[in-house]
Amino acid sequence: MSQLLPPELELSIVGDFDPSEVLEMVRKYIGSVPADANSEYTKEDQVPVTFDSVPTIPEKGKFIEIELTDSDPRAVAYVAGSAPNLWGFLGDGSTVADYILSRDKKASEYEKSRRSHPLFSYITLALVSEIINRRLFSYVRERKQLTYDANFSLTGFERLKGGWFLVTVTASKENAQAALEACKETLQALFRGNPVSPDNLESAKRK
């Protein structure tokens, strides 16, 4: 709350709009906020908050369902969680390369050198994203026939350490929950019996 102080508010408006109408909205919805709002939360010598890494997810496995009025009956389901940033840095400052090397005790000096390359994590994440997208398409759409669109993406932060992954699946209202579960099964299969194979990797590299 100490960051939500009217004197520190900056408002940016972009788009094709009527200036007089927008200024009236600003006056009505923001200009009417008292200048001393939230003053009780003000801290001495307060400085703007800066972030070095993304916030830690407080809860795991939380499910939220929201229904909005729409002209067409449709549904979108999401699966999200922690992930590295664009360059492979995790929220705690470690990297994808560190994680891989910690699990490969027999790595040669050449392999260690290759995995320590600045672009190693970036390329690895790009390949993993392509493999997951192919599996989502194959399992959720073609095999289960639950959706016409499912994709995996990473936030791709460059300076913040850490990030999030997001799986988006579009389906009918009747199939939304089943499509959601199928997406979760696809991700879990990477760790439980159907890991990335050399064929998966070669196919993703050609992409």
C-alpha positions as CSV (number, residue, x, y, z in Angstrom):
1,M,0.0,0.0,0.0
2,S,2.9,2.3,0.6
3,Q,3.6,2.3,-3.1
4,L,0.1,3.4,-4.0
5,L,0.4,7.1,-3.2
6,P,-1.3,9.7,-5.4
7,P,1.7,12.1,-5.5
8,E,3.7,9.2,-7.0
9,L,1.1,8.2,-9.6
10,E,2.1,8.2,-13.3
11,L,-0.5,7.7,-15.9
12,S,0.1,6.8,-19.5
13,I,-2.7,6.7,-22.1
14,V,-2.1,5.4,-25.6
15,G,-4.6,4.9,-28.4
16,D,-7.1,6.5,-30.7
17,F,-9.3,8.6,-28.3
18,D,-11.1,11.9,-27.8
19,P,-8.8,13.9,-25.5
20,S,-11.6,15.8,-23.9
21,E,-13.5,12.6,-23.1
22,V,-10.4,10.9,-21.6
23,L,-9.4,14.0,-19.5
24,E,-12.9,14.0,-18.1
25,M,-12.5,10.3,-17.2
26,V,-9.2,11.0,-15.6
27,R,-10.7,13.8,-13.5
28,K,-13.7,11.7,-12.5
29,Y,-12.0,8.4,-11.7
30,I,-8.5,9.5,-10.6
31,G,-8.7,13.2,-9.9
32,S,-11.3,12.6,-7.3
33,V,-8.8,10.5,-5.2
34,P,-7.7,12.6,-2.2
35,A,-4.0,13.6,-2.4
36,D,-3.4,12.2,1.1
37,A,-4.9,8.8,0.3
38,N,-2.9,5.9,1.8
39,S,-0.8,8.5,3.7
40,E,-1.0,6.3,6.8
41,Y,1.2,3.7,4.9
42,T,3.9,6.2,4.1
43,K,7.3,5.1,5.4
44,E,10.2,7.4,6.3
45,D,12.9,7.7,3.7
46,Q,10.8,5.6,1.4
47,V,12.4,4.7,-2.0
48,P,10.9,3.0,-5.0
49,V,10.8,-0.7,-4.9
50,T,13.2,-2.4,-7.3
51,F,13.2,-6.1,-8.2
52,D,16.1,-8.4,-9.0
53,S,14.0,-11.5,-9.4
54,V,10.3,-12.4,-9.9
55,P,8.2,-12.8,-6.8
56,T,7.9,-16.4,-5.4
57,I,4.6,-18.1,-6.0
58,P,3.0,-18.3,-2.6
59,E,0.7,-21.2,-3.3
60,K,1.0,-24.2,-5.6
61,G,-1.8,-26.1,-7.3
62,K,-4.4,-23.3,-6.8
63,F,-7.4,-23.5,-9.1
64,I,-9.5,-20.5,-10.1
65,E,-12.6,-20.5,-12.3
66,I,-14.1,-17.3,-13.7
67,E,-17.2,-17.1,-15.8
68,L,-17.8,-14.0,-18.0
69,T,-20.8,-13.1,-20.0
70,D,-20.0,-13.7,-23.7
71,S,-22.0,-13.8,-27.0
72,D,-20.5,-17.3,-27.8
73,P,-20.2,-20.3,-25.5
74,R,-16.4,-20.9,-25.2
75,A,-13.7,-21.4,-22.7
76,V,-10.0,-20.8,-22.2
77,A,-8.0,-22.7,-19.6
78,Y,-4.5,-21.9,-18.3
79,V,-1.7,-23.8,-16.6
80,A,1.1,-21.7,-15.1
81,G,4.1,-22.0,-12.9
82,S,7.7,-20.9,-12.2
83,A,10.3,-21.0,-15.0
84,P,13.7,-19.5,-15.9
85,N,14.0,-16.1,-17.6
86,L,15.1,-15.7,-21.2
87,W,18.8,-16.3,-20.4
88,G,18.1,-19.3,-18.1
89,F,18.3,-17.6,-14.7
90,L,16.0,-19.0,-12.0
91,G,14.5,-16.8,-9.3
92,D,17.2,-17.9,-6.8
93,G,20.0,-16.7,-9.2
94,S,21.1,-20.2,-10.3
95,T,20.9,-21.1,-14.0
96,V,19.5,-23.9,-16.2
97,A,23.1,-24.9,-16.9
98,D,23.9,-25.1,-13.1
99,Y,20.9,-27.4,-12.7
100,I,21.9,-29.7,-15.6
101,L,25.5,-29.9,-14.4
102,S,24.4,-30.7,-10.8
103,R,22.5,-33.8,-12.2
104,D,25.2,-34.9,-14.5
105,K,28.1,-35.9,-12.3
106,K,29.9,-37.6,-15.2
107,A,30.0,-34.5,-17.5
108,S,33.3,-34.1,-19.4
109,E,35.2,-30.9,-19.4
110,Y,34.0,-30.3,-23.0
111,E,30.4,-30.7,-21.9
112,K,30.9,-28.4,-18.9
113,S,32.5,-25.8,-21.2
114,R,29.6,-26.1,-23.7
115,R,26.9,-25.8,-21.0
116,S,28.6,-22.7,-19.5
117,H,28.2,-20.8,-22.8
118,P,26.0,-17.7,-22.3
119,L,23.6,-18.9,-25.0
120,F,23.3,-22.5,-23.8
121,S,20.3,-21.9,-21.5
122,Y,18.6,-19.7,-24.1
123,I,18.8,-22.4,-26.8
124,T,17.8,-25.1,-24.4
125,L,14.7,-23.3,-23.4
126,A,13.8,-22.6,-27.0
127,L,14.1,-26.4,-27.8
128,V,12.1,-27.4,-24.7
129,S,9.3,-24.9,-25.7
130,E,9.1,-26.4,-29.2
131,I,9.0,-29.9,-27.8
132,I,6.3,-29.1,-25.3
133,N,4.2,-27.4,-28.0
134,R,4.5,-30.4,-30.3
135,R,3.4,-32.7,-27.5
136,L,0.5,-30.5,-26.6
137,F,-0.7,-30.5,-30.2
138,S,-0.2,-34.2,-30.5
139,Y,-1.8,-35.3,-27.2
140,V,-4.5,-32.7,-26.4
141,R,-5.6,-31.9,-30.0
142,E,-5.0,-34.9,-32.1
143,R,-5.2,-37.8,-29.7
144,K,-7.7,-36.5,-27.2
145,Q,-9.5,-34.2,-29.7
146,L,-10.3,-31.7,-26.9
147,T,-9.2,-28.5,-28.4
148,Y,-8.3,-26.7,-31.6
149,D,-5.5,-24.7,-30.0
150,A,-3.0,-25.3,-27.2
151,N,0.3,-23.7,-26.8
152,F,3.2,-23.3,-24.3
153,S,5.1,-20.0,-23.8
154,L,7.6,-18.5,-21.4
155,T,7.6,-14.9,-20.1
156,G,11.1,-14.3,-21.4
157,F,12.2,-11.6,-19.0
158,E,15.7,-10.4,-19.8
159,R,16.8,-8.6,-16.6
160,L,14.6,-10.1,-13.9
161,K,15.8,-13.5,-12.7
162,G,13.2,-16.1,-13.0
163,G,9.9,-16.1,-14.9
164,W,6.8,-18.1,-15.5
165,F,5.5,-20.6,-18.1
166,L,2.0,-20.4,-19.4
167,V,0.0,-23.1,-21.2
168,T,-3.1,-21.8,-22.9
169,V,-5.8,-24.1,-24.2
170,T,-9.0,-23.1,-26.0
171,A,-11.9,-25.4,-25.9
172,S,-15.7,-25.7,-25.7
173,K,-17.2,-25.2,-22.2
174,E,-18.0,-28.9,-22.0
175,N,-14.4,-29.9,-22.8
176,A,-12.6,-27.2,-20.9
177,Q,-11.8,-29.1,-17.7
178,A,-10.8,-32.3,-19.6
179,A,-8.5,-30.2,-21.9
180,L,-7.0,-28.6,-18.8
181,E,-6.2,-32.0,-17.3
182,A,-4.8,-33.2,-20.6
183,C,-2.4,-30.2,-20.7
184,K,-1.3,-31.0,-17.1
185,E,-0.8,-34.6,-18.0
186,T,1.4,-33.6,-21.0
187,L,3.7,-31.5,-18.7
188,Q,3.8,-34.2,-16.0
189,A,4.8,-36.9,-18.6
190,L,8.1,-35.0,-19.2
191,F,9.1,-36.1,-15.6
192,R,7.1,-39.3,-15.2
193,G,7.9,-41.9,-17.9
194,N,8.0,-40.0,-21.2
195,P,11.1,-37.7,-21.0
196,V,12.5,-35.8,-24.0
197,S,13.9,-38.3,-26.5
198,P,16.7,-37.8,-29.1
199,D,14.0,-37.9,-31.8
200,N,12.1,-35.1,-30.0
201,L,15.3,-33.1,-29.9
202,E,16.2,-33.6,-33.5
203,S,12.7,-32.7,-34.6
204,A,12.8,-29.5,-32.5
205,K,16.2,-28.6,-33.9
206,R,14.9,-28.8,-37.5
207,K,12.2,-26.3,-36.5
